[in-house]
């Protein structure tokens, strides 16, 4: 206890002496500057002798701290010593002591105050703790390129990109001075993330970042995420809000298709492009085909809910193509292209579905070919139905003939006939006789 008090007292005396010399040098420098300014003479620097005295005092303090008994006392009273040094505003001594104590946190704090960013990065590169997440917030605005370079080195080791979000979010501040440089550096980091790392909150941040700074690249980015990682999870409400805020209609259409809201996607797509709406309708076609394939692979499982869902999709399919057709007609698209949509939809909509939407005085000659085609199709369907009816009639007649033959046929059962299953006398109980001449008790058939 007495040792600690003595060490702290001697250290405080030395720190006070060093602070006094520093203050005298600063005062002398100010006085020389004022004198030179008033006389118009050249600037006079602080005396080398006083600088040498300050260096000598620092070396004395460093030697004092290197003594084993002093170092032990300082280690036992680390917090008090730090407060004492801070009261004298001597960062050099505090930095020396923190390095000697291997106190990385304090070293980083002092280096940050001194704006020694290169030393901070070197220290963080050697450090294996989580300090890099804490200091990234300060470094990203000062040395973004160098910080991202360090983060990329650690990316495939133990770095968690999610913990870097507080630092990355600073780029969204419009008042940031070197904002463009920070944003470009963050994009460099994002482009090096693996598909599994681009998920959750990171993915939501990326959408916001692309929508704000590179809106033309947002749609390819989202498509890439879905293609590389089918389990990529969007915060759909937030993503739609961001895309709406930045007027990114194509991105909104893409998100609606992911959610299976094909009708809403088509209606929105029609505000900018017929082709985009057709693309959405084709996505619906692919979804239906995928569900059908899944159903075929699980024929032994009867899933009523899935069949209901498929019927809803089929009805949605018709409404989607009809909506596209209506929009084309209203926009004055040539009739030939409007009618070509009937074939493009794989006959989901027919000529009678769209006739009411054409102008009243449209010439009938434009509809001749599709009408003839659909009449031929109906004719083929009628012929097919007639053949099915004829086949069913013939089968019914054959069945009636067999029933009539069965009524007039008989079989002789002998008294000693036995059940083919239990081998007991057949006439003891009710029995059933087959044309193949096998006979069974009715109870034997029911039980077995």
C-alpha positions, 0 to 999 in steps of 0.5 A: 500500500505504501509502495503504491502511494509512493510510486503514484506520488513520484509519478505525479511529480514527474508528470507535473514537471513535464506539463510545466515545461510543455506549458512554458514552451507553448507560452514562449512560442506564442510570445515569439510569434506575436513579437515577430508579427508586430516587428514584421520579422521572420518566424522564430522557432521554440528553443531546441534546448527546451525541447531537449529538456522535454524529451529528457523528462519523458525518457526519465518517466519511461525509465521510471515506469520500466522499473519492476517495482514501479511497473507492478504498482502501476499495474495494480492501480491501472485506472488511477494511473490512467486518470492521473496521466489524463489530468496532465493531458500527456498522451505520449506517456499514456500511450507508452504505458498502455503499450507496456501493459498490452492494453490494446483498447487504451492504445487504440483510443489514444491513437484515435485522438492523435489521428494516427489511423495507419497505426490503428489499422496495423494494430487491428490487423494483428488483433484477433478480438472484436475491436475492429467492429468498434473502431470501424465506425470512426475509421470508415469516415477517415480512411475508408479505402484502407479500412475496407482493404483490412476488412477484406483480408479478415473476411474469410477468417472470422469477420461477421459482416452483420456487426459492421452495419453501424459503421456502414450506415454512416454513408447514408448521412448526406452531410458526410464530407468524403461520402462518395469515397466511403460509398465506393469502398463499401460497394467494394466490400459488398461485391466480395461477400459470398451468397450466404453472407448476403442475407438478412439485415445485410441484404436489406442494407445493400438494397438501400445502398444500391437504391440510393447510389446505384439504382440501375444496378439494384435489379441485377443485384437482387436477381443475383442474390435469388439465383445464388441463394434461393433462401435469401430473405428480403424484408419485403415491406422495407424493400418495397418502401425503398423502391417506391421512395426512389421510383424503381418500378421494375424492382418493385415488380420483381419483389412482387413476383417473388412474393407470388403477387403476380396480379399486382406485379402485372398491373404495376408493370403495365404502367411502364411496359407491356413487355415487362407485364408479359415477363411477369405473366411468364413467371406465373406460368413457370410457377404453375409448371413447377407446382405441377411437377412437384405434384406429379412427383408426389402422386401418392400424397393426396393434398387437397390444399395444394390442389386448391392453390393450383386452381387459384393460380390457374384462375390468376393466370387467366386474369393476368393475361386478360389484364395485359390484353385489355391494356394493349387494346386501350393503348391502341396497339395494332389489332394483329399484335393484340390477337397474337397475345391469344397464342402467346398466352397458350390459349388461356384467353380466347377471342370471345374473352377480348371481343368486348374490349375492342372499339365498337366499329373495329372491322371484322376482317381483323378477327377472321383468322383467330375466329376460324382458328377457334372454330376449328378448335371447337370443332375438334373438341366436339369431335373428340367428345363425340368419340368419347360418347360413342366409346362410352355407349359401346362399353355400356352395351357390352356391360349390359350384354355381360349382365344379361348372360350372367342372369341366365348362367348357372354353376353346379355345386356338389354336396361334398364341395369345400371352401377353398380357404378353410377346407370345411364343407361349403354348404355349412354357411353362406358361400360365394362361387366364382366362374373359375370354380373356386368357392369360399365361405362369405365369412372367410372372404370378409375376414381375410 
